[in-house]
Amino acid sequence: MPNIKPFPGRPVSLLNNLILLMLLCLLLGIFSGGGSSSKDASTLEIAAPSGQFNLPADGAIRTPVSAERKMIQNADLTLQVKDVPATVDRISDLTVKTGGYLVNSRQYRYEDKISASLSVKVPADKLTATVETISGYGELSDKTISTEDVTEEYYDAQARLTVLEAKEVRLLALLEKANTITDMVSVEKELGTVRSNIEVIKGRLKYLKNATSFSTVNITLEQALPGSLKAPQGTLGKAWQGLITSLNTLIDFGSGLIVFLVVILPWVALIGLFFYLIRYLYRRRKNNKSVE
């Protein structure tokens, strides 16, 4: 069988070319893949921070975290005092000294008690000290302090006021450029609505500013008149309450009886005089008949 010999040099060159081509494709694939990964990574690094500045989905304006809190604080006190008029004067003087003012005051008497009710406005930062001072004017029987957070409402009203004022400026500019009566009437109507809303918001902001700057203290004063017995304090008070109530009722009955007797005394005297006159006339007539 004859020996067939390959052409010298050709098979080896073809094999080498194939190997070089494969290596070249492999290197191109590595570099292109690495470049793509680097590009993706850099893209992620750049895009990631932008997510930190996304606006809320609902588009609402949020109250700044550093904004000053707006709180409304009021107090209600009930005191048992020895002298109601004198205590009212002391509270009025204290209110003026703290930089506040008297809202209203009323003194009245009901049955066996003299009472008074008054409301004062004091600076919000002096509310605690004022309440403690007034509580020392007598025996404190009731104390209530209420707090309302109006921060969100306050800043929301300010934001709406800014928007409406900007709208008012735009409407005024449109009013100057209006060429027809229809346009002028339409713009003036919208302008009137905007100005009305502005006045309402300004009024609400004025109230909120005053309510957060000054606190209201409502005070009720009670003074027992002499002659009424009070139940002792503590656990013995409940045990003696029935007895004290009976004694007070007896005192009230005696006082009412005396008043009743004084009221009917003139009528008793008149009725007695009437019966005496009838008896006198009867005896005189009887004596005349005896003489006859």
C-alpha positions, 0 to 999 in steps of 0.5 A: 500500500503506497504511503500518502504524505501530506503536503509539507507545511500546510496542515500545521499552518492551518491548525495554528491559524485556527488556534490563533483565531479561537484565542482572539475570539476568547480575548475579545469576549473577555474584554467585552464582558468585563467592559459591560460589567464595569459599565453596569456597575458604574451606571448603578453607582451613579443612579443609586444616589438619585433615589434619595431625592425622590418626592412623595408619591402623593405630591403633598407638602410635608411639615419640616422636621425642624419646624417649631411646634405649635401647641395650644395649652389651656388649664381649668382650676377649681378652688375652695377659698376663704374670701372669693372677692379678695382671691379674684383681685389676687388672680387679676393682679397676677395675670397683669404681672405675667403679661396677660389679661383678663377675659371675663369675670363673674361673681355670684351667690347661690344658697349658702355659697359665694362663687366666682368664675373667671378666665384669664390669658397668660403667656404660654411659657408662663402657664405652669408657673401661673397655675402653681401660684393660683393653686396656692390661693386655696384648697385645690379640688380640681385641675385639668390641663389640655394640650392640642398640637396644631403644627400641621394645621398652622404650616398648612394654612401658611402654605395655602396662603402663599399659594392664594396670594400668588394666584391673586397677583396673577389674576390682577395681571390678567385683569389689566390685560382683559379686553372684554367685559366678559373677561373682566367679570370672569376674572373679578369673580375669581379674584373675589373668591381668592380674596375671600379665602385669603381673609379666612386663612388670615383669620385662622392664622391670627387665631392660631398665633394667639392661641399658641402664644397665650394660654387660657386659664379658667378658674372657679372659686367657691366660698362656704358661708358660716353655718354650714358644716363640712364633712372631714377629709380622708376616709372618715369623710364618707362615714360622717357624710350622712350625719353631716348632711342631716345636720345641714338639712336641720340647720336649713330647716330651722333657718327656713322656719324662722323666715316663714314665721317672720313672713306670716307674722303680720297675717297672724296679727291681722287674723287675730285682730279680726277674730278679737273684733268679732268676739267683742261685737258678739259679747256686746250684742249678748250683753244688750239682749240681757239688759232688755 
